[in-house]
Amino acid sequence: MNEVNWHKYPDEEPPAEGDNGIITITKKSNGSVSVHALSYDDDMKQFYWNGCDGVGWLPAYISDENITHWININELPLPQQGDKK
């Protein structure tokens, strides 16, 4: 199994380039944890997901209050061919 190096947020912000495909970990006050696939707007310094308003795609910005870590999808190790795990 390969090690995954998550970035601590807000200590490390996602890069301006390649801002799509960010996976975030969110920890709620009740202790529950969730994972989301988002994008990051470097100008606004906010995470968002693309929502459709019926005419076109628009960024739906979300609160980053409970985001603790993030990783770019390109940083994740891919499973080896034939790997059954």
C-alpha positions as CSV (number, residue, x, y, z in Angstrom):
1,M,0.0,0.0,0.0
2,N,1.3,3.4,-0.9
3,E,1.4,6.3,1.5
4,V,-0.8,9.3,0.8
5,N,0.4,12.7,1.9
6,W,-2.5,14.9,2.7
7,H,-2.1,18.7,2.9
8,K,-3.2,20.4,6.1
9,Y,-5.7,23.1,5.5
10,P,-5.6,26.1,5.9
11,D,-1.8,25.8,6.5
12,E,-1.4,24.8,2.8
13,E,-3.7,26.1,0.1
14,P,-4.2,24.2,-3.1
15,P,-2.1,25.5,-6.0
16,A,-3.6,27.9,-8.6
17,E,-2.8,25.6,-11.4
18,G,-4.6,22.3,-11.8
19,D,-7.3,23.5,-9.4
20,N,-9.8,20.8,-10.4
21,G,-10.0,17.4,-8.8
22,I,-9.3,18.3,-5.2
23,I,-10.4,15.8,-2.5
24,T,-11.2,17.4,0.9
25,I,-11.7,15.9,4.3
26,T,-14.3,17.7,6.4
27,K,-14.7,17.2,10.2
28,K,-18.0,18.3,11.7
29,S,-18.4,19.5,15.3
30,N,-20.1,16.2,16.2
31,G,-17.0,14.3,15.2
32,S,-18.3,12.9,11.9
33,V,-16.0,13.0,8.9
34,S,-16.9,13.3,5.2
35,V,-14.9,13.4,1.9
36,H,-15.8,15.6,-1.0
37,A,-14.5,16.1,-4.5
38,L,-14.2,19.9,-5.2
39,S,-12.3,22.5,-7.1
40,Y,-10.4,25.5,-5.7
41,D,-10.6,29.1,-6.8
42,D,-7.3,30.7,-6.1
43,D,-8.5,34.3,-6.7
44,M,-11.4,33.8,-4.3
45,K,-9.5,31.5,-1.9
46,Q,-12.5,29.2,-1.7
47,F,-13.5,25.7,-2.5
48,Y,-16.4,25.1,-4.9
49,W,-18.3,22.5,-6.8
50,N,-19.8,23.1,-10.2
51,G,-23.6,23.5,-10.2
52,C,-26.0,23.8,-13.1
53,D,-28.6,26.6,-13.1
54,G,-30.4,25.2,-16.1
55,V,-28.5,27.4,-18.5
56,G,-24.9,26.7,-17.7
57,W,-22.4,25.6,-15.1
58,L,-21.7,27.9,-12.3
59,P,-19.3,27.6,-9.3
60,A,-21.2,27.0,-6.0
61,Y,-18.8,28.2,-3.3
62,I,-18.8,26.3,0.0
63,S,-17.6,27.2,3.5
64,D,-14.2,25.9,4.3
65,E,-14.8,26.2,8.0
66,N,-14.6,22.5,8.7
67,I,-12.1,21.4,6.0
68,T,-9.1,20.0,7.7
69,H,-7.1,18.4,4.8
70,W,-6.9,18.2,1.0
71,I,-5.1,16.4,-1.7
72,N,-5.1,16.8,-5.5
73,I,-6.4,13.8,-7.4
74,N,-3.1,13.7,-9.4
75,E,-1.2,13.1,-6.1
76,L,-3.0,9.9,-5.3
77,P,-1.1,6.7,-6.1
78,L,-2.9,4.5,-8.7
79,P,-3.3,0.8,-8.0
80,Q,-0.9,-1.5,-9.8
81,Q,-2.4,-3.6,-12.6
82,G,-3.5,-6.9,-11.2
83,D,-3.6,-5.5,-7.6
84,K,-6.6,-7.1,-6.0
85,K,-6.7,-4.9,-2.9
